[in-house]
Amino acid sequence: MGKITGKGTIIGKGRAAEVFTWGNDQVLKLYKDPGAGAETEREFHTTAVVHKAGLPAPAVDRMVEVEGRPGIVFERIEGPTMSQVMLNSPLSLFKLAESMAELHASMHSCEVQDLPARRDRLESGIRAAEALTPDTREAVLKALTLLPDGDTVCHGDLWPDNIIMSPKGMIIIDWSCATRGHPLADVARTWLLNRLTQVPMGLPERKLIDSMRALFHSAYLSRYLQLRPGSRKQIAAWLLPVVAARLHESDTEEEWPKLLRFIENRIG
């Protein structure tokens, strides 16, 4: 990882990283935590794997260190996110939801071996979720053992914020959670992101986003199930471990009561 001083103009910011311009046709994703070297290497590897497999992911150039923080230089993808398009044109909601479903279904036709197992990632998150009681944790882990395996590419964080509507088509970004596993585990994760996670309090569009998410997900799920094998019941079976694992990664305590209620209702 080469050490570099200086960076371009900031063009994006998320929970764990910031994105800066980098030359004329690249961007730098710079992690906020100087100790995020392992996470940076994982994202570099998973993005390279899925890009090589032909999936709509940005090309990766190299890992760098800037001002003591690890980062990755990516191909620059021009265009708004799907979320931005939807907020600017709410009437496009149903068309965009169906487009995301088609994108997700297409991704799930790709199988790879050189990615971590989704099941292992879920089990690790469940075991590390301190909000779970020992009995609840064991019940969730038992439910996970009953679910099927798979080698499908799972993005692990697919929702409209992570899709760029580029002139070349839809491009999926942020492959840091990518794994191989059962496709319906990935659909369950998208259900979680659209239905149970909290929109940041500071966003002026929060009420509008909240009102749109249920409609968006309903249209997305209906279209996905037209394209891929599976049922709502099979997706629902994945929700318990997926939601429980979210407790470990969530840094928004506002989410915890809702997540815990969901888990308790499923077990009880």
C-alpha positions as CSV (number, residue, x, y, z in Angstrom):
1,M,0.0,0.0,0.0
2,G,1.7,3.2,-1.2
3,K,1.8,6.3,1.0
4,I,0.5,9.4,-0.7
5,T,0.0,12.9,0.6
6,G,-3.0,15.0,-0.4
7,K,-6.3,14.2,-2.0
8,G,-8.9,15.8,-4.2
9,T,-12.3,17.3,-3.6
10,I,-14.7,15.4,-1.4
11,I,-17.7,14.2,-3.4
12,G,-19.3,11.7,-1.0
13,K,-19.5,10.6,2.6
14,G,-20.7,7.5,4.3
15,R,-20.6,5.9,7.8
16,A,-17.1,4.4,7.4
17,A,-15.5,6.3,4.5
18,E,-15.3,9.4,2.4
19,V,-14.9,9.6,-1.4
20,F,-12.7,12.2,-3.1
21,T,-11.9,13.0,-6.7
22,W,-8.6,11.4,-7.9
23,G,-7.2,12.7,-11.2
24,N,-9.5,13.0,-14.1
25,D,-11.2,9.6,-14.2
26,Q,-10.8,8.0,-10.8
27,V,-12.0,8.4,-7.2
28,L,-10.4,7.7,-3.9
29,K,-12.5,5.9,-1.2
30,L,-10.7,6.8,2.0
31,Y,-11.7,5.0,5.2
32,K,-12.1,7.3,8.3
33,D,-10.5,4.8,10.7
34,P,-6.7,4.6,10.3
35,G,-7.0,1.0,11.6
36,A,-9.3,-0.2,8.8
37,G,-6.5,-1.9,6.8
38,A,-8.2,-5.3,6.9
39,E,-11.5,-3.9,5.8
40,T,-9.8,-2.0,3.0
41,E,-8.1,-5.1,1.7
42,R,-11.3,-7.1,1.8
43,E,-13.2,-4.5,-0.2
44,F,-10.3,-4.3,-2.7
45,H,-10.4,-8.0,-3.2
46,T,-14.1,-8.5,-3.4
47,T,-14.6,-5.6,-5.9
48,A,-11.8,-7.0,-8.0
49,V,-13.4,-10.5,-8.0
50,V,-16.9,-9.3,-9.0
51,H,-15.5,-6.9,-11.6
52,K,-13.5,-9.7,-13.2
53,A,-16.6,-11.9,-13.1
54,G,-18.3,-9.4,-15.4
55,L,-20.7,-7.8,-12.9
56,P,-21.5,-4.1,-13.0
57,A,-18.9,-3.0,-10.5
58,P,-16.2,-0.2,-10.8
59,A,-12.7,-1.3,-11.7
60,V,-10.2,-1.1,-8.8
61,D,-6.7,0.3,-9.4
62,R,-4.8,0.1,-6.1
63,M,-4.8,0.5,-2.4
64,V,-3.1,3.6,-1.0
65,E,-2.5,5.3,2.4
66,V,-3.3,9.0,2.6
67,E,-2.6,11.0,5.7
68,G,-2.4,7.8,7.7
69,R,-5.8,6.5,6.4
70,P,-6.2,3.4,4.2
71,G,-8.0,3.8,0.9
72,I,-8.8,2.4,-2.5
73,V,-8.5,4.1,-5.9
74,F,-11.5,3.2,-8.1
75,E,-12.6,3.9,-11.6
76,R,-14.8,7.0,-11.5
77,I,-18.5,6.3,-12.3
78,E,-20.4,9.4,-13.4
79,G,-24.1,9.8,-12.5
80,P,-26.6,10.2,-9.6
81,T,-27.5,7.4,-7.3
82,M,-30.8,5.7,-7.7
83,S,-31.9,7.3,-4.4
84,Q,-31.2,10.7,-5.8
85,V,-33.1,10.0,-9.0
86,M,-36.1,8.8,-7.0
87,L,-36.1,11.8,-4.7
88,N,-36.0,14.2,-7.6
89,S,-38.7,12.2,-9.5
90,P,-40.9,10.3,-7.0
91,L,-43.2,9.1,-9.8
92,S,-40.2,7.0,-11.1
93,L,-40.4,4.9,-7.9
94,F,-42.0,1.8,-9.4
95,K,-39.9,1.8,-12.5
96,L,-36.7,2.2,-10.5
97,A,-37.8,-0.6,-8.0
98,E,-38.3,-3.0,-10.9
99,S,-34.9,-2.0,-12.4
100,M,-33.2,-2.8,-9.1
101,A,-34.9,-6.1,-9.0
102,E,-33.8,-6.9,-12.5
103,L,-30.2,-5.9,-11.6
104,H,-30.3,-8.0,-8.4
105,A,-31.7,-11.0,-10.2
106,S,-29.0,-10.7,-12.9
107,M,-26.3,-10.6,-10.3
108,H,-27.7,-13.7,-8.7
109,S,-27.1,-15.7,-11.9
110,C,-23.4,-15.4,-11.2
111,E,-21.6,-17.9,-9.1
112,V,-18.0,-17.5,-7.8
113,Q,-15.8,-19.3,-5.3
114,D,-13.3,-16.6,-4.5
115,L,-15.4,-14.7,-2.0
116,P,-16.1,-15.3,1.8
117,A,-19.1,-17.4,2.7
118,R,-22.3,-15.5,3.5
119,R,-23.2,-18.1,6.2
120,D,-19.8,-17.5,8.0
121,R,-20.3,-13.7,7.9
122,L,-23.8,-14.1,9.4
123,E,-22.7,-16.4,12.1
124,S,-19.8,-14.1,13.1
125,G,-22.2,-11.2,13.3
126,I,-24.7,-13.1,15.4
127,R,-22.1,-14.3,17.8
128,A,-20.7,-10.8,18.2
129,A,-24.1,-9.1,18.7
130,E,-24.0,-8.1,22.4
131,A,-27.6,-7.0,22.4
132,L,-28.7,-10.7,22.1
133,T,-29.3,-12.8,25.1
134,P,-27.5,-16.2,25.1
135,D,-30.8,-18.1,24.6
136,T,-31.8,-15.8,21.7
137,R,-28.4,-16.1,20.1
138,E,-28.6,-19.9,20.2
139,A,-32.1,-19.9,18.7
140,V,-31.0,-17.6,15.9
141,L,-27.9,-19.8,15.2
142,K,-30.0,-22.9,15.2
143,A,-32.3,-21.3,12.6
144,L,-29.3,-20.4,10.5
145,T,-28.2,-24.0,10.4
146,L,-31.5,-25.0,8.8
147,L,-31.1,-22.7,5.8
148,P,-29.6,-23.7,2.4
149,D,-26.1,-23.0,1.1
150,G,-25.2,-21.5,-2.2
151,D,-22.3,-20.0,-4.3
152,T,-24.2,-17.0,-5.7
153,V,-22.6,-13.6,-5.5
154,C,-24.3,-11.7,-2.7
155,H,-23.7,-8.0,-2.5
156,G,-24.7,-7.7,1.1
157,D,-25.8,-4.1,0.9
158,L,-27.9,-3.6,-2.2
159,W,-30.3,-0.7,-2.0
160,P,-30.8,2.5,-4.1
161,D,-27.9,4.4,-2.4
162,N,-25.4,1.9,-3.8
163,I,-26.6,2.0,-7.4
164,I,-25.2,4.7,-9.7
165,M,-27.3,5.5,-12.8
166,S,-24.5,6.0,-15.2
167,P,-24.6,6.8,-18.9
168,K,-23.4,3.2,-19.4
169,G,-26.2,1.7,-17.3
170,M,-26.6,0.9,-13.6
171,I,-23.3,0.3,-11.7
172,I,-23.3,-1.2,-8.2
173,I,-20.8,0.3,-5.7
174,D,-19.6,-0.5,-2.2
175,W,-18.8,-4.2,-2.5
176,S,-17.2,-4.3,1.0
177,C,-19.9,-6.8,2.3
178,A,-19.8,-9.1,-0.8
179,T,-19.9,-12.8,-0.2
180,R,-21.0,-16.0,-1.8
181,G,-24.1,-17.7,-0.6
182,H,-27.8,-18.3,-1.1
183,P,-29.4,-15.5,-3.2
184,L,-32.4,-15.2,-0.9
185,A,-30.1,-14.4,2.0
186,D,-29.1,-11.3,-0.1
187,V,-32.8,-10.5,-0.9
188,A,-33.5,-10.7,2.9
189,R,-30.7,-8.2,3.5
190,T,-32.2,-5.8,1.0
191,W,-35.5,-6.2,2.8
192,L,-33.8,-5.2,6.0
193,L,-32.2,-2.1,4.5
194,N,-35.5,-1.0,3.0
195,R,-37.8,-1.8,5.9
196,L,-36.0,-1.8,9.2
197,T,-32.9,0.4,9.0
198,Q,-33.2,4.1,10.0
199,V,-32.8,7.0,7.7
200,P,-30.2,9.4,9.2
201,M,-31.9,12.0,11.4
202,G,-30.2,14.9,9.7
203,L,-31.5,14.3,6.3
204,P,-34.2,16.8,5.3
205,E,-35.8,14.2,3.0
206,R,-36.2,11.7,5.9
207,K,-40.0,11.7,6.0
208,L,-40.3,11.5,2.2
209,I,-37.8,8.6,2.1
210,D,-39.6,6.7,4.9
211,S,-42.9,7.1,3.0
212,M,-41.4,5.8,-0.2
213,R,-39.4,2.8,1.1
214,A,-42.3,0.4,1.7
215,L,-43.8,1.0,-1.8
216,F,-40.4,0.7,-3.4
217,H,-39.6,-2.6,-1.7
218,S,-43.0,-4.1,-2.5
219,A,-42.5,-3.4,-6.2
220,Y,-38.9,-4.6,-6.1
221,L,-39.8,-7.9,-4.4
222,S,-42.7,-8.6,-6.7
223,R,-40.5,-8.2,-9.8
224,Y,-37.6,-10.1,-8.3
225,L,-39.8,-13.2,-7.6
226,Q,-41.0,-13.1,-11.3
227,L,-37.4,-13.5,-12.4
228,R,-35.8,-15.8,-9.9
229,P,-36.8,-19.0,-8.0
230,G,-38.0,-18.5,-4.5
231,S,-41.0,-17.4,-2.5
232,R,-41.8,-14.8,0.2
233,K,-41.9,-17.6,2.8
234,Q,-38.3,-18.7,1.8
235,I,-37.1,-15.1,2.0
236,A,-38.8,-14.7,5.4
237,A,-36.8,-17.7,6.7
238,W,-33.6,-15.7,6.2
239,L,-34.8,-12.6,8.0
240,L,-34.1,-13.8,11.5
241,P,-30.3,-14.4,11.1
242,V,-30.0,-11.4,8.8
243,V,-31.6,-9.0,11.3
244,A,-29.7,-10.5,14.2
245,A,-26.4,-10.0,12.5
246,R,-27.3,-6.4,11.8
247,L,-27.3,-5.7,15.5
248,H,-23.5,-6.1,15.6
249,E,-22.8,-3.8,12.7
250,S,-25.3,-1.0,13.4
251,D,-23.9,2.1,15.0
252,T,-27.4,3.6,15.3
253,E,-28.8,2.7,18.7
254,E,-32.1,4.1,17.4
255,E,-32.4,0.9,15.3
256,W,-31.8,-1.6,18.1
257,P,-35.4,-1.6,19.7
258,K,-37.0,-2.2,16.3
259,L,-34.5,-5.0,15.4
260,L,-34.9,-6.7,18.8
261,R,-38.7,-6.6,18.6
262,F,-38.5,-8.2,15.2
263,I,-36.2,-11.0,16.5
264,E,-38.3,-11.6,19.7
265,N,-41.5,-11.8,17.6
266,R,-39.9,-14.4,15.2
267,I,-38.6,-16.5,18.0
268,G,-41.6,-16.2,20.4
